[in-house]
Amino acid sequence: MTAGRTALKSLSTPAFSLERVRADFPILKLEIGGKPLVYFDNAASSQMPQPVIDRLVRYQTTQHANVNRGVHFLSETATAAYEEARGKVQRFINAREDRELVFTSGTTDAINLVTHGYGRKFIGPGDEIILTTLEHHSNIVPWQMLAEDKGAKLRVAPINDAGELLVDEYEKLFNAHTKFVAVTHVSNALGTINPVKRMIAFAHARDVPVLVDGAQAVPHMAVDVQDLDCDFYAFSGHKLCGPTGIGVLYGKAAVLERMAPFKGGGDMILSVTFEKTTYNTIPHKFEAGTPPIAAAIGLGAAVDYILAIGMDAIAAHECDLLEYATAQMNRLSGVRIVGTAAQKAAVLSFMIDGVHPHDVGTLLNQEGIAVRTGHHCAQPVMRHFRVPATSRASFAFYNGMAEVDALIAGIRTVQKVFA
Amino acid sequence: MVAANTLYQEVILDHNRKPRNYGTLEHASHHAEGHNPLCGDRIVVSLQLDGERIGNLAFEGESCAICKASASMMTVNVKGKSRAEAKALIQEFRDMATGKLDADGLRHIGRLAVFAGVRDLPTRVKCAILPWHTLHAALDSVASTSTEADDDPMHTSIGDA
């Protein structure tokens, strides 16, 4: 996030106005049980601004038809809009070519595409796949299923008590059997930012490809897949102010071309006979059936919206929010922050002494505050910190300091109820 | 929307702070472990059945306040009851918590009515039900149970926590 702050001075990004940004999000005007909504569950799903909602309405009211099929006007319009969205996402993460972007239903689907399309073809008995303790279940379970199926083995890079990856230990896991690395860019449970560029360089020096789970990174920082040099990068639309049901798998063209298709069906073929099917070119080879057209176009609009605010401005504002919230929470007695990495995205996982996170969540909800409580689909992280669950406040660029104050007041209320 | 403070009443907070019958029984004839994988709540119920009557029972585990208070008040309410009476109470508690039964239909529930508010908090219903679920399993001598077990007679599909 520090890189983002220095770049803030750049003249290309307009001055950030929280008030103006908040006015774009109709849902932020809601009251929950008579209290203004404080939405701090952005790591689970972010809210949608009016321009993205408007784009979805325009598509459905004037442009909808199936893509890549008809010669009629609407089909051509829809196809152009769908492919335009792919181009927007390409520029958003600075991919070299638009055919390196596969639309999926989300990050989970994108990772499963890799475990099936790449893993089942290139990973075999005795091979090793390196993961980290920080992974979301969606970057564990598909690899586990692959490993069970193929007789391969998972190796897990550990973390320290700040929730930082032990990079030395990660590097020690490599051996002649290492065939793949799957690592999260940003931990969803703790906010830790992993040094993925260094990790990728280390893996590549040993000819090992790397998938980066970017679901929690793309909403918070500028991502350049060419600079990272990752082989795969996966993320979701709905954590990026876009719709649910759309995600992206970026893959280097040469790698995608070597992969087997994941799902079979229409659109992913060039020709079909009962004897043999010839598959379509990338990315269409991986987009069987009618894709989530509206959602993809909505994601394109979300990317436009975010870029207009400026990734650097977003990173800087969220950095301020995290610093402020961390300081305020540290002043509360009986509250412990879980995950104190030096490099963190805008996520605060915390425990209140003597109060189970689910009780915290229910009582904060009474104050209109939405936080996530539970294991955050990251049980290995919970196990490391020996807690069954945490409460998690995760921030977006449309959150403000006043909302952090509401959270702190809400925590005091919880403590009073349980005093 | 129900205000959560109608749920977090003093009686529930008190049972959470000072759970009754907390621990394990030395010579339990029946016991079961209940687990809610969605939130990590874990409860062990052990009991001594004298003939058809619950002579003594205890619980322990790690859970949220709703679950712990529910377990504590459950032990107080079923101690001394027959197996059939306990099962009727389990059924009624479950029906109350899931909103199948309104206040007029409650015959045995008594002070346990403080948990009626969970019906408006779908993600917390399982927290309140887990101890009862576990007691049911213990009475049937099922060693372990889960709120997510499909074949469990107590299974309720209320949505994920």
HADDOCK unambig.tbl for C-alpha pairs under 7 A between the chains (distance, minus, plus):
assign (segid A and resid 33 and name CA) (segid B and resid 1 and name CA) 6.54 0.50 0.50
assign (segid A and resid 356 and name CA) (segid B and resid 64 and name CA) 4.81 0.50 0.50
assign (segid A and resid 356 and name CA) (segid B and resid 65 and name CA) 6.86 0.50 0.50
assign (segid A and resid 358 and name CA) (segid B and resid 64 and name CA) 6.39 0.50 0.50
assign (segid A and resid 359 and name CA) (segid B and resid 64 and name CA) 6.29 0.50 0.50
assign (segid A and resid 359 and name CA) (segid B and resid 65 and name CA) 6.64 0.50 0.50
assign (segid A and resid 362 and name CA) (segid B and resid 4 and name CA) 6.61 0.50 0.50
assign (segid A and resid 363 and name CA) (segid B and resid 4 and name CA) 6.12 0.50 0.50
assign (segid A and resid 366 and name CA) (segid B and resid 3 and name CA) 6.25 0.50 0.50
assign (segid A and resid 366 and name CA) (segid B and resid 4 and name CA) 5.99 0.50 0.50
assign (segid A and resid 374 and name CA) (segid B and resid 39 and name CA) 5.54 0.50 0.50
assign (segid A and resid 375 and name CA) (segid B and resid 39 and name CA) 6.96 0.50 0.50
assign (segid A and resid 388 and name CA) (segid B and resid 40 and name CA) 5.44 0.50 0.50
assign (segid A and resid 389 and name CA) (segid B and resid 39 and name CA) 6.92 0.50 0.50
